[in-house]
Amino acid sequence: MIKLPNLQFIFAGIMIFLIFSLTPTTVYSNEINKMISTIDSPYDVSLQYIIRDNQNTLICVVESTVTKYYDSTITLDYLNTHKNHTTIQKNNQLFDYVIIKDSWRVGEGDSFLSTPKHAIRDMESGEFTIFFSARTNACAVQPGDVVIAYWKILYSQNSLFS
């Protein structure tokens, strides 16, 4: 009788390959190299996110201004047509201001939140466009936790075209 000691390793390798190849992935339409820092940019972007557990107990609050934006005209179109778009006056200048609220439940496999993104799905293509991302201090999360993120974007139409 021939023993196949490597049969277990082959079977395990096939199972791992199948798990990774059948796991759905998110497709983003914009390339990561089109995301540029908001430092010295027309956009002043800040993020605050709040995490609560299943019992609605506060887990953490994190804020960041270390942000990036998608360098494209569709970012401006998206902001100008956003339902929360408003105009404010600051230092005798008019600015456009948008507050975006995102919320989601943490899924299996997630353990830390440190680079949140604001992305919108195109219903025709199914692809996601990332408009904003942030780097934050990491906060430990567990499946079922609820994350509420507030993106605050201040920009001037004049500085975009000068």
C-alpha positions as protocol buffer text, in pm:
chain_id: "A"
residue {
  index: 1
  type: MET
  ca { x: 0 y: 0 z: 0 }
}
residue {
  index: 2
  type: ILE
  ca { x: 135 y: 341 z: -99 }
}
residue {
  index: 3
  type: LYS
  ca { x: 105 y: 614 z: 160 }
}
residue {
  index: 4
  type: LEU
  ca { x: 59 y: 971 z: 47 }
}
residue {
  index: 5
  type: PRO
  ca { x: 186 y: 1183 z: 335 }
}
residue {
  index: 6
  type: ASN
  ca { x: 159 y: 1501 z: 128 }
}
residue {
  index: 7
  type: LEU
  ca { x: -211 y: 1442 z: 52 }
}
residue {
  index: 8
  type: GLN
  ca { x: -311 y: 1648 z: 356 }
}
residue {
  index: 9
  type: PHE
  ca { x: -94 y: 1938 z: 242 }
}
residue {
  index: 10
  type: ILE
  ca { x: -230 y: 1921 z: -112 }
}
residue {
  index: 11
  type: PHE
  ca { x: -588 y: 1914 z: 17 }
}
residue {
  index: 12
  type: ALA
  ca { x: -521 y: 2208 z: 252 }
}
residue {
  index: 13
  type: GLY
  ca { x: -360 y: 2404 z: -32 }
}
residue {
  index: 14
  type: ILE
  ca { x: -659 y: 2344 z: -259 }
}
residue {
  index: 15
  type: MET
  ca { x: -900 y: 2454 z: 16 }
}
residue {
  index: 16
  type: ILE
  ca { x: -705 y: 2774 z: 83 }
}
residue {
  index: 17
  type: PHE
  ca { x: -693 y: 2850 z: -289 }
}
residue {
  index: 18
  type: LEU
  ca { x: -1069 y: 2797 z: -320 }
}
residue {
  index: 19
  type: ILE
  ca { x: -1146 y: 3015 z: -20 }
}
residue {
  index: 20
  type: PHE
  ca { x: -943 y: 3307 z: -157 }
}
residue {
  index: 21
  type: SER
  ca { x: -1057 y: 3268 z: -515 }
}
residue {
  index: 22
  type: LEU
  ca { x: -1426 y: 3253 z: -422 }
}
residue {
  index: 23
  type: THR
  ca { x: -1415 y: 3543 z: -176 }
}
residue {
  index: 24
  type: PRO
  ca { x: -1585 y: 3847 z: -331 }
}
residue {
  index: 25
  type: THR
  ca { x: -1366 y: 4151 z: -379 }
}
residue {
  index: 26
  type: THR
  ca { x: -1462 y: 4512 z: -407 }
}
residue {
  index: 27
  type: VAL
  ca { x: -1375 y: 4677 z: -737 }
}
residue {
  index: 28
  type: TYR
  ca { x: -1282 y: 5044 z: -729 }
}
residue {
  index: 29
  type: SER
  ca { x: -1307 y: 5249 z: -1045 }
}
residue {
  index: 30
  type: ASN
  ca { x: -1048 y: 5507 z: -949 }
}
residue {
  index: 31
  type: GLU
  ca { x: -686 y: 5423 z: -912 }
}
residue {
  index: 32
  type: ILE
  ca { x: -517 y: 5474 z: -578 }
}
residue {
  index: 33
  type: ASN
  ca { x: -257 y: 5701 z: -740 }
}
residue {
  index: 34
  type: LYS
  ca { x: -535 y: 5952 z: -816 }
}
residue {
  index: 35
  type: MET
  ca { x: -584 y: 6001 z: -442 }
}
residue {
  index: 36
  type: ILE
  ca { x: -379 y: 6301 z: -332 }
}
residue {
  index: 37
  type: SER
  ca { x: -324 y: 6473 z: 0 }
}
residue {
  index: 38
  type: THR
  ca { x: -557 y: 6755 z: 101 }
}
residue {
  index: 39
  type: ILE
  ca { x: -259 y: 6952 z: 233 }
}
residue {
  index: 40
  type: ASP
  ca { x: -232 y: 7269 z: 22 }
}
residue {
  index: 41
  type: SER
  ca { x: -529 y: 7156 z: -183 }
}
residue {
  index: 42
  type: PRO
  ca { x: -863 y: 7323 z: -259 }
}
residue {
  index: 43
  type: TYR
  ca { x: -1033 y: 7085 z: -16 }
}
residue {
  index: 44
  type: ASP
  ca { x: -1025 y: 7110 z: 363 }
}
residue {
  index: 45
  type: VAL
  ca { x: -1137 y: 6765 z: 474 }
}
residue {
  index: 46
  type: SER
  ca { x: -1174 y: 6628 z: 825 }
}
residue {
  index: 47
  type: LEU
  ca { x: -1314 y: 6301 z: 953 }
}
residue {
  index: 48
  type: GLN
  ca { x: -1466 y: 6200 z: 1283 }
}
residue {
  index: 49
  type: TYR
  ca { x: -1584 y: 5847 z: 1343 }
}
residue {
  index: 50
  type: ILE
  ca { x: -1763 y: 5695 z: 1638 }
}
residue {
  index: 51
  type: ILE
  ca { x: -1774 y: 5324 z: 1718 }
}
residue {
  index: 52
  type: ARG
  ca { x: -2039 y: 5165 z: 1939 }
}
residue {
  index: 53
  type: ASP
  ca { x: -2085 y: 4798 z: 2029 }
}
residue {
  index: 54
  type: ASN
  ca { x: -2403 y: 4587 z: 2006 }
}
residue {
  index: 55
  type: GLN
  ca { x: -2531 y: 4733 z: 2335 }
}
residue {
  index: 56
  type: ASN
  ca { x: -2477 y: 5089 z: 2201 }
}
residue {
  index: 57
  type: THR
  ca { x: -2186 y: 5141 z: 2442 }
}
residue {
  index: 58
  type: LEU
  ca { x: -1931 y: 5392 z: 2317 }
}
residue {
  index: 59
  type: ILE
  ca { x: -1608 y: 5217 z: 2213 }
}
residue {
  index: 60
  type: CYS
  ca { x: -1409 y: 5508 z: 2072 }
}
residue {
  index: 61
  type: VAL
  ca { x: -1417 y: 5844 z: 1897 }
}
residue {
  index: 62
  type: VAL
  ca { x: -1143 y: 5926 z: 1648 }
}
residue {
  index: 63
  type: GLU
  ca { x: -1074 y: 6243 z: 1450 }
}
residue {
  index: 64
  type: SER
  ca { x: -831 y: 6306 z: 1168 }
}
residue {
  index: 65
  type: THR
  ca { x: -730 y: 6572 z: 919 }
}
residue {
  index: 66
  type: VAL
  ca { x: -471 y: 6346 z: 752 }
}
residue {
  index: 67
  type: THR
  ca { x: -688 y: 6300 z: 446 }
}
residue {
  index: 68
  type: LYS
  ca { x: -676 y: 6243 z: 71 }
}
residue {
  index: 69
  type: TYR
  ca { x: -921 y: 6314 z: -207 }
}
residue {
  index: 70
  type: TYR
  ca { x: -986 y: 6176 z: -555 }
}
residue {
  index: 71
  type: ASP
  ca { x: -828 y: 6423 z: -797 }
}
residue {
  index: 72
  type: SER
  ca { x: -1102 y: 6437 z: -1060 }
}
residue {
  index: 73
  type: THR
  ca { x: -1379 y: 6665 z: -1178 }
}
residue {
  index: 74
  type: ILE
  ca { x: -1631 y: 6406 z: -1062 }
}
residue {
  index: 75
  type: THR
  ca { x: -1530 y: 6485 z: -702 }
}
residue {
  index: 76
  type: LEU
  ca { x: -1641 y: 6845 z: -748 }
}
residue {
  index: 77
  type: ASP
  ca { x: -1958 y: 6734 z: -930 }
}
residue {
  index: 78
  type: TYR
  ca { x: -2034 y: 6489 z: -650 }
}
residue {
  index: 79
  type: LEU
  ca { x: -1990 y: 6752 z: -378 }
}
residue {
  index: 80
  type: ASN
  ca { x: -2181 y: 7027 z: -561 }
}
residue {
  index: 81
  type: THR
  ca { x: -2482 y: 6799 z: -608 }
}
residue {
  index: 82
  type: HIS
  ca { x: -2470 y: 6633 z: -266 }
}
residue {
  index: 83
  type: LYS
  ca { x: -2796 y: 6660 z: -71 }
}
residue {
  index: 84
  type: ASN
  ca { x: -2611 y: 6818 z: 225 }
}
residue {
  index: 85
  type: HIS
  ca { x: -2431 y: 7080 z: 15 }
}
residue {
  index: 86
  type: THR
  ca { x: -2455 y: 7432 z: 153 }
}
residue {
  index: 87
  type: THR
  ca { x: -2271 y: 7761 z: 123 }
}
residue {
  index: 88
  type: ILE
  ca { x: -2127 y: 7939 z: 426 }
}
residue {
  index: 89
  type: GLN
  ca { x: -1947 y: 8265 z: 480 }
}
residue {
  index: 90
  type: LYS
  ca { x: -1612 y: 8262 z: 655 }
}
residue {
  index: 91
  type: ASN
  ca { x: -1386 y: 8570 z: 682 }
}
residue {
  index: 92
  type: ASN
  ca { x: -1602 y: 8754 z: 427 }
}
residue {
  index: 93
  type: GLN
  ca { x: -1556 y: 8476 z: 171 }
}
residue {
  index: 94
  type: LEU
  ca { x: -1811 y: 8226 z: 46 }
}
residue {
  index: 95
  type: PHE
  ca { x: -1724 y: 7860 z: 83 }
}
residue {
  index: 96
  type: ASP
  ca { x: -1899 y: 7541 z: -14 }
}
residue {
  index: 97
  type: TYR
  ca { x: -1955 y: 7301 z: 273 }
}
residue {
  index: 98
  type: VAL
  ca { x: -2069 y: 6941 z: 276 }
}
residue {
  index: 99
  type: ILE
  ca { x: -2115 y: 6704 z: 569 }
}
residue {
  index: 100
  type: ILE
  ca { x: -2132 y: 6339 z: 468 }
}
residue {
  index: 101
  type: LYS
  ca { x: -2250 y: 6076 z: 711 }
}
residue {
  index: 102
  type: ASP
  ca { x: -2157 y: 5712 z: 653 }
}
residue {
  index: 103
  type: SER
  ca { x: -2251 y: 5424 z: 879 }
}
residue {
  index: 104
  type: TRP
  ca { x: -2196 y: 5050 z: 868 }
}
residue {
  index: 105
  type: ARG
  ca { x: -2173 y: 4738 z: 1082 }
}
residue {
  index: 106
  type: VAL
  ca { x: -1833 y: 4579 z: 1122 }
}
residue {
  index: 107
  type: GLY
  ca { x: -1811 y: 4243 z: 948 }
}
residue {
  index: 108
  type: GLU
  ca { x: -1628 y: 3920 z: 1021 }
}
residue {
  index: 109
  type: GLY
  ca { x: -1252 y: 3940 z: 991 }
}
residue {
  index: 110
  type: ASP
  ca { x: -1221 y: 4309 z: 1073 }
}
residue {
  index: 111
  type: SER
  ca { x: -1024 y: 4386 z: 1389 }
}
residue {
  index: 112
  type: PHE
  ca { x: -899 y: 4745 z: 1348 }
}
residue {
  index: 113
  type: LEU
  ca { x: -1024 y: 5057 z: 1173 }
}
residue {
  index: 114
  type: SER
  ca { x: -744 y: 5292 z: 1072 }
}
residue {
  index: 115
  type: THR
  ca { x: -798 y: 5398 z: 709 }
}
residue {
  index: 116
  type: PRO
  ca { x: -1166 y: 5474 z: 649 }
}
residue {
  index: 117
  type: LYS
  ca { x: -1281 y: 5568 z: 299 }
}
residue {
  index: 118
  type: HIS
  ca { x: -1589 y: 5738 z: 159 }
}
residue {
  index: 119
  type: ALA
  ca { x: -1688 y: 5549 z: -154 }
}
residue {
  index: 120
  type: ILE
  ca { x: -2000 y: 5553 z: -371 }
}
residue {
  index: 121
  type: ARG
  ca { x: -2117 y: 5262 z: -584 }
}
residue {
  index: 122
  type: ASP
  ca { x: -2217 y: 5323 z: -946 }
}
residue {
  index: 123
  type: MET
  ca { x: -2542 y: 5130 z: -985 }
}
residue {
  index: 124
  type: GLU
  ca { x: -2484 y: 5063 z: -1358 }
}
residue {
  index: 125
  type: SER
  ca { x: -2128 y: 4931 z: -1345 }
}
residue {
  index: 126
  type: GLY
  ca { x: -2125 y: 4809 z: -984 }
}
residue {
  index: 127
  type: GLU
  ca { x: -1786 y: 4973 z: -933 }
}
residue {
  index: 128
  type: PHE
  ca { x: -1703 y: 5190 z: -635 }
}
residue {
  index: 129
  type: THR
  ca { x: -1542 y: 5533 z: -657 }
}
residue {
  index: 130
  type: ILE
  ca { x: -1344 y: 5639 z: -352 }
}
residue {
  index: 131
  type: PHE
  ca { x: -1385 y: 6015 z: -305 }
}
residue {
  index: 132
  type: PHE
  ca { x: -1208 y: 6060 z: 30 }
}
residue {
  index: 133
  type: SER
  ca { x: -983 y: 5858 z: 257 }
}
residue {
  index: 134
  type: ALA
  ca { x: -822 y: 5927 z: 593 }
}
residue {
  index: 135
  type: ARG
  ca { x: -542 y: 5790 z: 806 }
}
residue {
  index: 136
  type: THR
  ca { x: -635 y: 5772 z: 1171 }
}
residue {
  index: 137
  type: ASN
  ca { x: -523 y: 5621 z: 1498 }
}
residue {
  index: 138
  type: ALA
  ca { x: -645 y: 5263 z: 1491 }
}
residue {
  index: 139
  type: CYS
  ca { x: -945 y: 5163 z: 1693 }
}
residue {
  index: 140
  type: ALA
  ca { x: -1016 y: 4798 z: 1778 }
}
residue {
  index: 141
  type: VAL
  ca { x: -1347 y: 4671 z: 1641 }
}
residue {
  index: 142
  type: GLN
  ca { x: -1545 y: 4350 z: 1659 }
}
residue {
  index: 143
  type: PRO
  ca { x: -1810 y: 4203 z: 1430 }
}
residue {
  index: 144
  type: GLY
  ca { x: -2143 y: 4372 z: 1497 }
}
residue {
  index: 145
  type: ASP
  ca { x: -1994 y: 4704 z: 1612 }
}
residue {
  index: 146
  type: VAL
  ca { x: -2149 y: 5009 z: 1446 }
}
residue {
  index: 147
  type: VAL
  ca { x: -1929 y: 5276 z: 1288 }
}
residue {
  index: 148
  type: ILE
  ca { x: -2067 y: 5623 z: 1215 }
}
residue {
  index: 149
  type: ALA
  ca { x: -1832 y: 5845 z: 1015 }
}
residue {
  index: 150
  type: TYR
  ca { x: -1874 y: 6218 z: 955 }
}
residue {
  index: 151
  type: TRP
  ca { x: -1676 y: 6368 z: 667 }
}
residue {
  index: 152
  type: LYS
  ca { x: -1665 y: 6749 z: 673 }
}
residue {
  index: 153
  type: ILE
  ca { x: -1553 y: 6907 z: 346 }
}
residue {
  index: 154
  type: LEU
  ca { x: -1497 y: 7280 z: 303 }
}
residue {
  index: 155
  type: TYR
  ca { x: -1389 y: 7415 z: -36 }
}
residue {
  index: 156
  type: SER
  ca { x: -1400 y: 7726 z: -250 }
}
residue {
  index: 157
  type: GLN
  ca { x: -1504 y: 7712 z: -614 }
}
residue {
  index: 158
  type: ASN
  ca { x: -1265 y: 8001 z: -677 }
}
residue {
  index: 159
  type: SER
  ca { x: -959 y: 7814 z: -548 }
}
residue {
  index: 160
  type: LEU
  ca { x: -1040 y: 7512 z: -764 }
}
residue {
  index: 161
  type: PHE
  ca { x: -999 y: 7704 z: -1085 }
}
residue {
  index: 162
  type: SER
  ca { x: -728 y: 7954 z: -1003 }
}
